[in-house]
């Protein structure tokens, strides 16, 4: 959401000029708090808690503004790429088709509102999607890949049974610190997420996991210490090592591991970023650890980098990463 803030600030100012210009107090409030660095989830939550009916109405308008801005951003991405950005999702799903891969995909959790994962599943997997709740028209004749949409989807319509398709009443949890998940289907989906997290490893891709995601942080904390394997699962952050370090400091009880600490790819990344022989991150001195995190920086596609490193490591170990679809192998061959 960070990269939407400038657009959101501009759209909110326009909203105030168009619909609230006759209320000087609200205009003053917006001028005081709405800037390019504003956390809109905080503002929406504060306005929701206000005794003023005008503030609560404005909070609802902010949600609609966020929805329009995000949908517009998704449309622009597809226009720029000539289609939905599903390449990396396809490669991820295809990785689990590699013969000899020593792990199994239990399922996916997402807080995104787009349907790119569904499109990737349709292109790479010969199985339907199991959303955990009844979706009208969905294929339930064979076991499906579990995909839990914790915040809903712009492709779901607010009806019972839930219908698919884009419309004026998407079934989603709008931004806000307090996520309203106590009604169907979100109460069911979040309950199923607890079951899905009875696992060995949780990989977090793309989610910043900031303080606004308190419900998600709570879910991870409680499930890590309540697994059938009688030990906490590992939390691997597929993102900049500097961001993982910030999470380690802010939420030490999650015991997250950065991409540099994930073997066998961590040693290789240490080698590439420092220009030395491959070495495990834990064997580096504190000074070297700081240097490698700084050298890694933040401005990379960490999902793609991790997938490519996984492809190279599996190719070294297995001799092949070939699958019927070939999406994972194509990533290995890409420059």
C-alpha positions as CSV (number, residue, x, y, z in Angstrom):
1,X,0.0,0.0,0.0
2,X,3.0,2.3,0.5
3,X,3.3,3.0,-3.2
4,X,-0.3,4.1,-3.4
5,X,-0.1,6.8,-0.8
6,X,0.8,9.6,-3.2
7,X,-2.2,8.7,-5.4
8,X,-4.4,8.3,-2.4
9,X,-3.5,11.7,-1.0
10,X,-4.2,13.4,-4.3
11,X,-7.6,11.6,-4.6
12,X,-8.6,12.4,-1.1
13,X,-7.9,16.1,-1.6
14,X,-10.1,16.0,-4.7
15,X,-12.8,14.2,-2.8
16,X,-12.8,17.0,-0.2
17,X,-12.9,19.7,-2.8
18,X,-15.8,18.0,-4.6
19,X,-18.0,16.9,-1.7
20,X,-16.8,18.4,1.6
21,X,-15.7,21.9,0.7
22,X,-18.5,23.4,2.8
23,X,-17.2,21.9,6.0
24,X,-14.2,23.9,7.1
25,X,-13.4,21.6,10.0
26,X,-13.1,18.6,7.8
27,X,-11.1,20.5,5.2
28,X,-8.7,21.6,8.0
29,X,-8.4,18.1,9.2
30,X,-7.5,16.8,5.7
31,X,-5.0,19.6,5.2
32,X,-3.4,18.7,8.5
33,X,-3.1,15.0,8.2
34,X,-3.3,13.9,4.6
35,X,0.1,14.0,3.0
36,X,2.1,11.5,0.8
37,X,3.4,9.7,3.9
38,X,0.1,9.3,5.6
39,X,-0.9,5.9,6.9
40,X,-4.5,5.7,5.6
41,X,-5.3,2.7,7.6
42,X,-4.7,4.7,10.8
43,X,-6.8,7.6,9.5
44,X,-9.7,5.4,8.6
45,X,-9.6,3.7,12.0
46,X,-9.5,7.0,13.9
47,X,-12.4,8.4,11.9
48,X,-14.4,5.2,12.4
49,X,-14.0,5.7,16.2
50,X,-15.1,9.3,16.1
51,X,-18.5,10.3,17.6
52,X,-19.0,12.5,14.5
53,X,-21.3,11.0,11.9
54,X,-19.6,13.2,9.3
55,X,-16.2,11.6,10.2
56,X,-17.6,8.1,9.9
57,X,-19.1,9.0,6.5
58,X,-15.8,10.4,5.4
59,X,-14.1,7.2,6.6
60,X,-16.4,5.2,4.3
61,X,-15.6,7.5,1.4
62,X,-11.9,6.9,2.1
63,X,-12.5,3.2,1.7
64,X,-14.2,3.7,-1.6
65,X,-11.3,6.0,-2.7
66,X,-8.8,3.3,-1.7
67,X,-10.8,0.7,-3.7
68,X,-10.9,2.8,-6.8
69,X,-7.2,3.7,-6.6
70,X,-6.1,0.1,-6.1
71,X,-8.3,-1.2,-8.9
72,X,-6.9,1.5,-11.2
73,X,-3.3,0.5,-10.2
74,X,-4.1,-3.2,-11.0
75,X,-5.5,-2.1,-14.4
76,X,-2.4,-0.1,-15.2
77,X,-0.1,-3.0,-14.3
78,X,-2.0,-5.3,-16.7
79,X,-2.0,-2.7,-19.5
80,X,1.8,-2.2,-19.1
81,X,2.5,-5.9,-19.1
82,X,-0.1,-6.8,-21.7
83,X,-1.8,-9.1,-19.3
84,X,-1.9,-10.1,-15.6
85,X,1.4,-10.4,-13.8
86,X,1.3,-14.2,-13.1
87,X,4.7,-15.3,-14.2
88,X,6.2,-15.7,-10.8
89,X,3.1,-17.3,-9.3
90,X,3.2,-19.8,-12.1
91,X,6.9,-20.5,-11.4
92,X,6.2,-21.0,-7.7
93,X,3.3,-23.4,-8.3
94,X,5.3,-25.2,-10.9
95,X,8.3,-25.6,-8.5
96,X,6.2,-28.0,-6.5
97,X,5.8,-30.2,-9.5
98,X,9.5,-30.9,-9.7
99,X,10.3,-34.5,-9.1
100,X,12.4,-34.9,-6.0
101,X,11.5,-31.6,-4.3
102,X,11.8,-32.3,-0.6
103,X,8.8,-30.4,0.4
104,X,5.0,-30.2,-0.3
105,X,2.8,-27.1,-0.7
106,X,0.1,-27.3,1.9
107,X,-1.7,-24.2,0.7
108,X,-1.6,-20.4,0.2
109,X,-2.7,-17.5,2.3
110,X,-3.2,-14.1,0.7
111,X,-4.3,-10.6,1.8
112,X,-4.3,-9.3,-1.8
113,X,-7.5,-8.4,-3.5
114,X,-6.6,-9.3,-7.0
115,X,-7.1,-12.7,-8.7
116,X,-3.7,-13.3,-10.1
117,X,-3.0,-16.4,-8.1
118,X,-6.2,-18.0,-9.4
119,X,-5.1,-17.3,-13.0
120,X,-1.7,-18.9,-12.2
121,X,-3.3,-22.0,-10.8
122,X,-5.5,-22.3,-13.9
123,X,-2.5,-22.1,-16.1
124,X,-0.2,-24.5,-14.2
125,X,-2.2,-26.9,-12.0
126,X,-4.6,-29.6,-13.0
127,X,-6.8,-29.1,-9.9
128,X,-9.5,-26.6,-8.8
129,X,-9.1,-24.1,-6.0
130,X,-10.4,-24.8,-2.6
131,X,-11.3,-21.4,-1.0
132,X,-12.5,-23.0,2.2
133,X,-16.0,-21.6,1.7
134,X,-18.6,-22.3,-0.9
135,X,-18.2,-20.2,-4.1
136,X,-21.0,-20.4,-6.6
137,X,-20.0,-22.3,-9.7
138,X,-16.6,-23.4,-8.3
139,X,-15.5,-27.0,-9.1
140,X,-15.7,-29.1,-5.9
141,X,-15.7,-32.5,-7.6
142,X,-12.0,-33.1,-7.0
143,X,-9.6,-32.1,-4.2
144,X,-8.4,-28.5,-4.8
145,X,-5.4,-26.4,-3.9
146,X,-6.2,-24.6,-0.6
147,X,-6.2,-20.8,-1.2
148,X,-7.5,-18.7,1.7
149,X,-8.3,-15.1,1.0
150,X,-8.0,-13.5,4.5
151,X,-9.2,-10.1,3.3
152,X,-11.6,-11.2,0.5
153,X,-11.3,-10.4,-3.2
154,X,-12.4,-7.8,-5.7
155,X,-13.5,-10.9,-7.7
156,X,-16.0,-12.0,-5.1
157,X,-19.5,-10.4,-4.9
158,X,-21.1,-9.9,-1.5
159,X,-23.9,-12.5,-1.8
160,X,-24.8,-15.9,-0.5
161,X,-23.7,-18.1,-1.9
162,X,-20.7,-16.0,-2.8
163,X,-20.6,-15.3,-6.5
164,X,-17.6,-14.8,-8.8
165,X,-17.1,-11.8,-11.0
166,X,-16.3,-8.1,-10.8
167,X,-19.1,-5.8,-9.8
168,X,-20.2,-2.9,-7.5
169,X,-20.3,-4.9,-4.3
170,X,-17.0,-6.7,-3.8
171,X,-16.6,-9.0,-0.8
172,X,-13.5,-7.6,0.9
173,X,-12.2,-6.3,4.2
174,X,-11.3,-2.6,3.6
175,X,-8.2,-1.0,5.1
176,X,-8.1,-0.3,8.8
177,X,-6.2,-1.4,11.8
178,X,-9.1,-3.3,13.1
179,X,-10.0,-5.9,10.4
180,X,-13.7,-6.8,10.5
181,X,-13.4,-10.6,10.2
182,X,-16.1,-11.7,12.6
183,X,-18.8,-12.3,9.8
184,X,-19.1,-15.0,7.2
185,X,-17.0,-15.9,5.2
186,X,-14.1,-14.3,7.0
187,X,-14.7,-16.0,10.3
188,X,-14.6,-19.4,8.5
189,X,-11.5,-18.4,6.4
190,X,-9.5,-17.2,9.4
191,X,-10.4,-20.4,11.3
192,X,-9.2,-22.5,8.4
193,X,-6.0,-20.4,8.3
194,X,-5.2,-21.7,11.8
195,X,-5.4,-25.3,10.5
196,X,-3.3,-24.5,7.4
197,X,-0.6,-23.1,9.6
198,X,0.0,-26.5,11.2
199,X,3.1,-26.7,9.0
200,X,6.9,-26.8,8.9
201,X,7.6,-23.5,7.1
202,X,5.6,-20.3,6.5
203,X,7.1,-18.2,3.7
204,X,6.0,-14.6,3.6
205,X,6.2,-13.1,0.1
206,X,5.4,-9.5,-0.6
207,X,3.5,-8.7,2.7
208,X,5.3,-6.0,4.6
209,X,3.9,-7.4,7.9
210,X,3.8,-4.0,9.6
211,X,2.0,-3.0,12.8
212,X,-1.2,-2.5,10.9
213,X,-1.3,-6.3,10.3
214,X,-1.8,-7.0,13.9
215,X,-4.4,-9.7,13.3
216,X,-2.0,-11.5,11.0
217,X,0.9,-11.2,13.4
218,X,-1.3,-12.6,16.2
219,X,-2.3,-15.5,13.9
220,X,1.3,-16.3,13.2
221,X,2.3,-16.1,16.9
222,X,-0.4,-18.3,18.2
223,X,-0.1,-21.0,15.5
224,X,3.6,-21.2,15.7
225,X,3.3,-22.5,19.2
226,X,0.4,-24.8,18.6
227,X,1.4,-27.3,15.9
228,X,1.1,-31.1,15.8
229,X,4.8,-31.4,15.2
230,X,5.4,-30.0,18.7
231,X,7.8,-27.3,17.7
232,X,7.3,-23.8,16.2
233,X,7.3,-23.6,12.4
234,X,9.9,-21.5,10.7
235,X,8.9,-18.1,9.3
236,X,11.0,-17.2,6.2
237,X,10.7,-13.6,4.9
238,X,11.2,-13.5,1.1
239,X,12.0,-9.8,1.1
240,X,15.0,-7.5,1.6
241,X,17.2,-8.7,4.5
242,X,17.0,-5.2,5.9
243,X,13.2,-5.5,6.1
244,X,13.6,-8.9,7.8
245,X,16.0,-7.4,10.3
246,X,13.4,-4.7,11.1
247,X,10.8,-7.5,11.7
248,X,13.2,-9.3,13.9
249,X,13.6,-6.2,16.0
250,X,9.9,-5.3,16.1
251,X,8.5,-8.8,16.5
252,X,11.3,-10.9,18.1
253,X,8.7,-13.5,19.2
254,X,8.0,-14.5,15.6
255,X,11.6,-15.6,15.1
256,X,11.7,-14.7,11.4
257,X,14.6,-15.7,9.1
258,X,15.8,-13.5,6.3
259,X,16.5,-14.7,2.8
260,X,20.2,-14.7,3.8
261,X,19.5,-17.3,6.5
262,X,17.7,-19.8,4.3
263,X,19.9,-22.6,3.1
264,X,21.1,-23.6,0.6
265,X,20.5,-20.2,-1.1
266,X,21.7,-18.0,1.8
267,X,25.3,-18.9,1.4
268,X,25.2,-18.3,-2.3
269,X,23.7,-14.9,-1.8
270,X,26.3,-14.0,0.8
271,X,28.9,-14.9,-1.8
272,X,27.3,-12.7,-4.5
273,X,26.7,-9.7,-2.3
274,X,30.1,-9.7,-0.6
275,X,32.2,-11.1,-3.4
276,X,33.6,-13.9,-1.2
277,X,33.4,-17.7,-1.1
278,X,29.9,-19.1,-0.1
279,X,29.5,-19.0,3.7
280,X,26.4,-19.4,5.9
281,X,25.1,-16.1,7.2
282,X,25.4,-17.3,10.8
283,X,29.2,-17.8,10.3
284,X,29.7,-14.1,9.4
285,X,31.0,-11.6,12.0
286,X,28.5,-9.0,13.1
287,X,30.3,-6.5,10.9
288,X,30.0,-8.8,7.9
289,X,26.3,-9.4,8.5
290,X,25.7,-5.6,8.5
291,X,27.7,-5.3,5.3
292,X,25.9,-8.0,3.4
293,X,22.5,-6.6,4.4
294,X,23.5,-3.2,3.2
295,X,25.0,-4.6,0.0
296,X,21.7,-6.5,-0.6
297,X,19.7,-3.2,-0.4
298,X,16.0,-3.0,-0.8
299,X,15.3,-2.4,-4.5
300,X,15.1,-5.9,-5.9
301,X,12.4,-8.3,-6.9
302,X,13.0,-10.6,-4.0
303,X,10.3,-13.1,-4.9
304,X,12.0,-13.6,-8.4
305,X,15.5,-13.7,-6.9
306,X,14.4,-16.3,-4.3
307,X,12.7,-18.4,-7.0
308,X,15.7,-18.3,-9.3
309,X,18.1,-19.2,-6.5
310,X,15.8,-22.1,-5.6
311,X,15.8,-23.2,-9.3
312,X,19.6,-23.2,-9.4
313,X,19.9,-25.0,-6.1
314,X,17.5,-27.7,-7.1
315,X,19.2,-28.1,-10.5
316,X,22.5,-28.7,-8.7
317,X,20.9,-31.2,-6.3
318,X,18.5,-33.0,-8.7
319,X,20.1,-32.5,-12.1
320,X,16.8,-31.3,-13.6
321,X,13.9,-29.0,-12.7
322,X,11.8,-30.1,-15.7
323,X,8.0,-30.2,-15.4
324,X,5.2,-30.7,-17.9
325,X,4.4,-26.9,-17.8
326,X,8.0,-25.7,-17.7
327,X,7.3,-22.4,-15.9
328,X,10.0,-23.0,-13.2
329,X,12.6,-24.2,-15.7
330,X,12.0,-21.1,-17.9
331,X,12.8,-18.9,-14.8
332,X,16.1,-20.8,-14.4
333,X,17.0,-20.2,-18.0
334,X,16.1,-16.5,-17.9
335,X,18.8,-13.9,-17.7
